[in-house]
Amino acid sequence: MDKCTSEQFWTVAALTAADGFLLTNGWDLEKRFSYGGIMLVLTVLTCWGIWIIVERHKYYFISQRDLKALHLL
């Protein structure tokens, strides 16, 4: 259960770092790549991050339910 929480924190931290990088260095990237390409990559990474967070959230509650079931035996 602790691993689920730490993976969620790391995912949020990585996405925040990517957004911060684009805010501070976006003009340099735009010289080499198209704006649409940058936004596509950022959108894919954000969707993947949201999926990780939701899956870990669900797994956390599944683990919590299983732990309670084992405790009752």
Backbone as ProteinMPNN parsed JSONL, in Angstrom:
{"seq_chain_A": "MDKCTSEQFWTVAALTAADGFLLTNGWDLEKRFSYGGIMLVLTVLTCWGIWIIVERHKYYFISQRDLKALHLL", "coords_chain_A": {"N_chain_A": [[0.824, -1.184, 0.0], [1.999, 1.199, 0.715], [3.755, 1.507, -1.393], [2.049, 2.089, -3.51], [1.196, 4.671, -2.845], [3.645, 6.085, -2.868], [4.365, 5.791, -5.547], [2.35, 7.258, -6.763], [2.988, 9.843, -5.813], [5.533, 10.205, -7.004], [4.848, 10.139, -9.688], [3.242, 12.443, -9.955], [5.18, 14.33, -9.272], [7.034, 14.004, -11.377], [5.482, 14.747, -13.61], [4.915, 17.391, -12.933], [7.498, 18.444, -12.985], [8.065, 18.142, -15.717], [6.172, 19.89, -16.825], [7.063, 22.289, -15.665], [9.578, 22.458, -16.847], [8.86, 22.844, -19.526], [7.599, 25.313, -19.299], [9.72, 26.973, -18.622], [11.72, 26.501, -20.562], [10.512, 26.29, -23.012], [10.611, 27.825, -25.365], [13.095, 27.241, -26.457], [12.809, 24.558, -27.153], [10.813, 24.809, -29.026], [12.11, 25.834, -31.185], [13.358, 23.667, -32.291], [11.471, 21.62, -32.494], [8.062, 21.093, -33.56], [5.283, 23.033, -32.363], [2.886, 21.641, -32.078], [3.817, 18.992, -31.954], [5.235, 19.03, -29.533], [3.141, 19.548, -27.743], [1.608, 17.268, -28.202], [3.265, 15.19, -27.229], [3.424, 16.0, -24.532], [0.714, 15.791, -23.841], [0.259, 13.027, -24.152], [2.023, 12.029, -22.189], [0.868, 13.182, -19.913], [-1.687, 11.97, -19.902], [-0.881, 9.315, -19.543], [0.295, 9.539, -17.013], [-1.949, 10.249, -15.466], [-3.41, 7.907, -15.772], [-1.708, 6.106, -14.4], [-1.872, 7.141, -11.79], [-4.624, 6.802, -11.19], [-4.88, 4.008, -11.44], [-3.128, 3.114, -9.401], [-4.443, 4.184, -7.243], [-6.833, 2.733, -7.251], [-5.741, 0.166, -6.818], [-4.67, 0.517, -4.289], [-6.967, 0.647, -2.655], [-8.009, -1.877, -3.152], [-5.984, -3.454, -2.044], [-6.205, -2.613, 0.592], [-8.77, -3.557, 1.22], [-8.341, -6.323, 0.95], [-6.448, -6.693, 2.971], [-7.968, -6.12, 5.252], [-9.783, -8.24, 5.076], [-8.098, -10.418, 5.523], [-7.374, -9.924, 8.137], [-9.69, -10.401, 9.539], [-9.929, -13.148, 9.536]], "CA_chain_A": [[0.0, 0.0, 0.0], [2.91, 2.345, 0.715], [4.319, 1.641, -2.739], [1.042, 2.771, -4.335], [1.236, 6.093, -2.523], [4.894, 6.689, -3.334], [4.328, 5.862, -7.017], [1.504, 8.399, -7.113], [3.753, 11.062, -5.562], [6.579, 10.332, -8.005], [4.207, 10.465, -10.971], [2.883, 13.864, -9.905], [6.429, 15.104, -9.295], [7.603, 13.95, -12.731], [4.65, 15.562, -14.499], [5.131, 18.789, -12.561], [8.816, 18.818, -13.498], [7.954, 18.286, -17.175], [5.459, 21.145, -17.083], [7.968, 23.387, -15.317], [10.608, 22.53, -17.881], [8.281, 23.459, -20.727], [7.342, 26.728, -19.036], [10.958, 27.746, -18.581], [12.564, 26.272, -21.741], [9.669, 25.956, -24.154], [11.017, 28.514, -26.59], [14.226, 26.509, -27.045], [12.273, 23.344, -27.787], [9.991, 25.172, -30.184], [13.018, 26.083, -32.307], [13.738, 22.374, -32.87], [10.288, 20.773, -32.712], [6.844, 21.868, -33.768], [4.461, 23.243, -31.17], [1.941, 20.524, -32.022], [4.54, 17.804, -31.496], [5.509, 19.194, -28.103], [1.871, 19.386, -27.024], [1.2, 15.867, -28.313], [4.072, 14.426, -26.275], [2.989, 16.379, -23.193], [-0.617, 15.232, -23.632], [0.41, 11.583, -23.958], [2.637, 11.825, -20.879], [-0.119, 13.535, -18.89], [-2.695, 10.899, -19.866], [-0.237, 8.148, -18.947], [0.427, 9.832, -15.593], [-3.279, 10.159, -14.853], [-3.742, 6.484, -15.713], [-0.924, 5.512, -13.316], [-2.422, 7.594, -10.516], [-5.931, 6.164, -10.978], [-4.664, 2.573, -11.212], [-2.542, 2.926, -8.071], [-5.497, 4.507, -6.282], [-7.709, 1.559, -7.18], [-5.005, -0.945, -6.216], [-4.548, 0.813, -2.865], [-8.194, 0.249, -1.975], [-8.104, -3.335, -3.25], [-5.068, -3.986, -1.035], [-6.787, -2.321, 1.901], [-9.877, -4.492, 1.4], [-7.766, -7.654, 1.175], [-5.821, -6.699, 4.286], [-9.05, -6.226, 6.239], [-10.326, -9.593, 4.988], [-7.142, -11.318, 6.182], [-7.381, -9.645, 9.559], [-10.908, -10.972, 10.122], [-9.821, -14.607, 9.628]], "C_chain_A": [[0.875, 1.257, 0.0], [3.506, 2.588, -0.662], [3.339, 2.366, -3.661], [1.105, 4.275, -4.112], [2.509, 6.739, -3.045], [4.927, 6.773, -4.856], [3.442, 7.016, -7.483], [2.265, 9.706, -6.921], [4.821, 11.275, -6.625], [6.01, 10.681, -9.377], [3.844, 11.938, -11.027], [4.141, 14.732, -9.969], [7.039, 15.136, -10.696], [6.798, 14.802, -13.706], [4.806, 17.048, -14.19], [6.48, 19.281, -13.075], [8.78, 19.012, -15.013], [7.236, 19.571, -17.546], [6.341, 22.355, -16.776], [9.065, 23.572, -16.347], [10.063, 23.205, -19.136], [7.983, 24.936, -20.511], [8.626, 27.551, -19.089], [11.796, 27.623, -19.854], [11.766, 25.958, -23.0], [10.103, 26.607, -25.447], [12.216, 27.832, -27.257], [13.756, 25.242, -27.754], [11.496, 23.672, -29.052], [10.856, 25.509, -31.402], [13.353, 24.782, -33.033], [12.556, 21.486, -33.239], [9.068, 21.656, -32.92], [6.063, 21.969, -32.458], [3.476, 22.092, -30.983], [2.592, 19.239, -31.518], [4.838, 17.854, -30.011], [4.238, 18.964, -27.295], [1.371, 17.945, -27.086], [1.959, 15.0, -27.315], [3.643, 14.733, -24.849], [1.613, 15.811, -22.862], [-0.552, 13.73, -23.376], [0.991, 11.293, -22.577], [1.657, 12.139, -19.752], [-1.192, 12.465, -18.774], [-2.135, 9.638, -19.221], [-0.087, 8.338, -17.439], [-0.895, 9.74, -14.857], [-3.695, 8.701, -14.736], [-3.0, 5.794, -14.568], [-1.526, 5.879, -11.967], [-3.744, 6.904, -10.21], [-5.756, 4.674, -10.693], [-4.08, 2.308, -9.824], [-3.563, 3.22, -6.982], [-6.45, 3.325, -6.119], [-7.012, 0.398, -6.483], [-4.817, -0.741, -4.719], [-5.794, 0.337, -2.118], [-8.439, -1.258, -2.068], [-7.2, -3.98, -2.195], [-5.604, -3.768, 0.374], [-7.934, -3.283, 2.21], [-9.356, -5.897, 1.7], [-7.105, -7.756, 2.545], [-6.862, -6.819, 5.389], [-9.653, -7.624, 6.241], [-9.396, -10.589, 5.669], [-7.156, -11.14, 7.689], [-8.592, -10.281, 10.251], [-10.823, -12.473, 10.265], [-9.267, -15.015, 10.888]], "O_chain_A": [[0.537, 2.256, -0.635], [3.735, 3.732, -1.055], [3.753, 3.168, -4.498], [1.072, 5.057, -5.062], [2.458, 7.833, -3.609], [5.467, 7.735, -5.404], [3.745, 7.673, -8.479], [2.198, 10.588, -7.776], [5.004, 12.395, -7.102], [6.622, 11.432, -10.135], [4.105, 12.609, -12.025], [4.154, 15.757, -10.65], [7.507, 16.182, -11.147], [7.373, 15.504, -14.538], [4.825, 17.871, -15.105], [6.59, 20.412, -13.549], [9.395, 19.942, -15.535], [7.643, 20.266, -18.478], [6.363, 23.325, -17.534], [9.438, 24.697, -16.68], [10.736, 24.043, -19.736], [8.103, 25.732, -21.443], [8.618, 28.693, -19.548], [12.519, 28.559, -20.194], [12.313, 25.41, -23.957], [9.979, 26.009, -26.516], [12.336, 27.846, -28.482], [14.251, 24.901, -28.828], [11.514, 22.915, -30.023], [10.37, 25.469, -32.532], [13.603, 24.784, -34.239], [12.631, 20.698, -34.181], [9.046, 22.816, -32.51], [6.169, 21.115, -31.577], [3.26, 21.626, -29.864], [1.99, 18.489, -30.749], [4.714, 16.85, -29.309], [4.259, 18.266, -26.281], [0.776, 17.454, -26.126], [1.36, 14.17, -26.631], [3.51, 13.817, -24.037], [1.37, 15.394, -21.729], [-1.231, 13.219, -22.485], [0.505, 10.408, -21.873], [1.624, 11.432, -18.744], [-1.571, 12.088, -17.665], [-2.822, 8.97, -18.448], [-0.315, 7.404, -16.671], [-0.956, 9.213, -13.747], [-4.265, 8.296, -13.724], [-3.588, 4.99, -13.845], [-1.673, 5.02, -11.097], [-3.962, 6.465, -9.081], [-6.412, 4.134, -9.802], [-4.501, 1.37, -9.148], [-3.556, 2.587, -5.926], [-6.825, 2.96, -5.005], [-7.616, -0.282, -5.653], [-4.803, -1.708, -3.958], [-5.687, -0.302, -1.072], [-9.016, -1.848, -1.154], [-7.6, -4.937, -1.532], [-5.472, -4.633, 1.24], [-8.053, -3.767, 3.335], [-9.863, -6.577, 2.592], [-7.194, -8.792, 3.204], [-6.654, -7.547, 6.36], [-10.0, -8.143, 7.302], [-9.868, -11.515, 6.329], [-6.969, -12.102, 8.433], [-8.514, -10.655, 11.421], [-11.58, -13.045, 11.05], [-9.106, -16.211, 11.133]]}, "name": "protein", "num_of_chains": 1, "seq": "MDKCTSEQFWTVAALTAADGFLLTNGWDLEKRFSYGGIMLVLTVLTCWGIWIIVERHKYYFISQRDLKALHLL"}
